[in-house]
Amino acid sequence: MKNSVNCNELMQQVYEAGFAEYEAALFLDTHPDDLEALNYFFCALNLSQQAVQAYEEQCGPLSIGGVMDENYWAWLCDPWPWEG
């Protein structure tokens, strides 16, 4: 069984990195020439991708893009959240 505490911590990292990525993108909508903000966005994007990858490796897919394993359709293979 997967460690739910570890999955909770990993999900928190996904939330935080995703928030930073989204906020940087919103800022860039009004400041498209700000190179410091653009660099921050790419850093936040990288952290967000790493957080999602770490979560999916330990806890299962977060989106439809993460369901494919090399040999099977993984979406239904793990317990659902309410199955504990």
C-alpha positions as CSV (number, residue, x, y, z in Angstrom):
1,M,0.0,0.0,0.0
2,K,1.2,3.5,-0.8
3,N,2.3,5.8,2.1
4,S,-0.6,8.3,2.4
5,V,1.5,10.7,4.5
6,N,4.2,10.8,1.8
7,C,1.5,11.2,-0.9
8,N,0.0,14.1,1.1
9,E,3.3,15.8,1.3
10,L,4.0,15.2,-2.4
11,M,0.5,16.6,-3.3
12,Q,1.3,19.7,-1.3
13,Q,4.4,20.2,-3.4
14,V,2.3,19.8,-6.5
15,Y,-0.1,22.4,-5.3
16,E,2.6,24.9,-4.3
17,A,4.7,24.5,-7.4
18,G,1.6,24.7,-9.6
19,F,0.4,27.9,-7.8
20,A,3.8,29.5,-8.4
21,E,3.7,28.5,-12.1
22,Y,0.2,29.8,-12.6
23,E,0.8,33.1,-10.8
24,A,4.0,33.7,-12.8
25,A,2.0,33.1,-16.0
26,L,-0.6,35.6,-14.9
27,F,2.0,38.2,-14.2
28,L,3.6,37.6,-17.6
29,D,0.2,38.4,-19.2
30,T,0.6,42.0,-18.1
31,H,4.5,42.1,-18.1
32,P,5.5,40.1,-21.2
33,D,8.9,41.8,-21.5
34,D,10.0,41.1,-17.9
35,L,12.9,38.7,-18.3
36,E,13.3,38.1,-14.5
37,A,9.6,37.1,-14.4
38,L,10.1,34.9,-17.5
39,N,13.1,33.1,-15.8
40,Y,11.0,32.7,-12.7
41,F,8.2,31.2,-14.7
42,F,10.5,28.6,-16.3
43,C,11.9,27.8,-12.9
44,A,8.4,27.3,-11.5
45,L,7.4,25.3,-14.5
46,N,10.3,23.0,-14.0
47,L,9.5,22.6,-10.3
48,S,5.9,21.9,-11.1
49,Q,6.8,19.2,-13.6
50,Q,9.2,17.6,-11.1
51,A,6.6,17.7,-8.4
52,V,4.0,16.0,-10.6
53,Q,6.5,13.4,-11.7
54,A,7.5,12.6,-8.1
55,Y,3.8,12.3,-7.1
56,E,2.9,10.1,-10.0
57,E,5.9,7.8,-9.4
58,Q,4.9,7.3,-5.8
59,C,1.2,7.7,-5.7
60,G,-0.3,7.2,-9.1
61,P,-1.5,9.4,-12.0
62,L,-2.9,12.9,-11.4
63,S,-4.3,13.4,-14.9
64,I,-5.1,11.5,-18.0
65,G,-1.6,12.2,-19.3
66,G,-0.1,10.2,-16.5
67,V,-2.1,7.0,-16.9
68,M,0.0,5.2,-19.5
69,D,2.6,2.7,-18.4
70,E,4.7,1.0,-21.0
71,N,2.6,-2.2,-20.8
72,Y,-0.8,-1.3,-19.5
73,W,-3.5,1.3,-18.8
74,A,-2.7,2.3,-15.2
75,W,-5.7,4.4,-14.3
76,L,-7.8,1.7,-12.7
77,C,-4.9,-0.4,-11.3
78,D,-4.4,1.4,-8.0
79,P,-7.0,1.8,-5.2
80,W,-9.3,4.8,-5.5
81,P,-8.8,7.4,-2.8
82,W,-11.9,6.2,-0.8
83,E,-10.6,2.7,-0.9
84,G,-7.8,3.7,1.4
